Amino acid sequence: MPMSEEERRLLKELELGLIADDPHLAMVLLSGYPAPRFRADLFFGALAGLTGLALLIAGASGRIVALLALGLSLVGLGTGLLLGKFFPGRRRGPERPAG
């Protein structure tokens, strides 16, 4: 079913409003290219977390405090990198008032 002239006009207004509000998002959407799937922070977060977990186990089995501390810090770093993706609002600065 083809769009009416009113629907076309409203769609054009929405497009122009999007371009005015967020030009970067509009250009990404209009480019037609998908977003990159590889995220370095996710890869390095998982790598740091798994390495830290291995160091935690090695430090606990050998009772080496330095390995425990290094493993715990790597697990924390990896978790921070992984969760930063799922909670993107935490990376932003203070909110600006609207208007």
C-alpha positions in Angstrom: 0.0 0.0 0.0 1.6 3.3 -1.1 2.0 6.2 1.4 -0.2 9.2 1.1 1.2 12.7 0.7 0.5 13.5 4.4 2.5 10.4 5.5 5.4 11.3 3.2 5.4 14.9 4.6 5.4 13.6 8.2 8.2 11.1 7.4 10.3 13.9 5.8 9.7 16.1 8.9 10.8 13.3 11.2 14.0 12.8 9.1 14.8 16.5 9.2 14.2 16.5 13.0 16.5 13.6 13.5 19.2 15.3 11.4 18.8 18.5 13.4 18.8 16.7 16.8 21.6 14.2 16.3 23.5 14.6 13.0 26.0 11.8 13.9 23.2 9.2 14.4 21.5 10.4 11.3 24.6 9.9 9.2 25.2 6.5 10.6 21.6 5.4 9.9 21.6 7.0 6.4 24.9 5.4 5.4 23.4 1.9 5.3 26.6 0.3 6.8 26.1 -1.9 9.8 27.8 -1.0 13.1 31.2 -2.7 13.7 30.8 -6.0 15.5 34.2 -6.2 17.0 34.7 -4.2 20.1 38.2 -4.1 21.5 37.0 -3.3 25.0 34.9 -6.5 25.1 37.8 -8.6 23.8 40.3 -7.2 26.2 37.8 -7.3 29.1 37.2 -11.0 28.5 40.9 -11.6 28.1 41.8 -9.7 31.3 39.0 -11.4 33.3 40.0 -14.9 32.2 43.7 -14.3 32.8 42.9 -12.8 36.2 40.8 -15.8 37.1 43.7 -18.1 36.2 46.1 -16.1 38.3 43.6 -16.1 41.2 43.5 -19.9 41.1 47.3 -20.2 40.7 47.8 -17.8 43.6 45.3 -19.6 45.9 46.8 -23.0 45.2 50.3 -21.9 45.7 49.5 -19.4 48.5 51.2 -16.6 46.7 49.8 -13.3 47.7 51.2 -11.3 44.8 49.5 -13.6 42.3 46.2 -13.3 44.2 46.4 -9.5 44.2 47.3 -9.4 40.5 44.6 -11.8 39.6 42.0 -9.9 41.6 43.0 -6.6 39.9 42.8 -8.2 36.4 39.3 -9.7 37.2 38.2 -6.2 38.3 39.6 -4.6 35.2 38.0 -7.2 32.9 34.7 -6.8 34.6 34.8 -3.1 34.3 35.6 -3.3 30.6 32.8 -5.8 30.0 30.1 -4.0 32.0 31.0 -0.7 30.5 29.4 -1.9 27.3 26.2 -2.9 28.9 25.9 0.3 31.1 26.9 3.0 28.6 25.3 5.8 30.7 28.0 5.4 33.3 30.7 6.7 30.9 28.9 10.0 30.2 29.5 13.2 32.0 26.9 15.2 33.9 23.5 15.5 32.2 22.7 18.9 30.7 19.3 20.4 31.4 16.9 20.4 28.5 15.7 23.6 27.1 
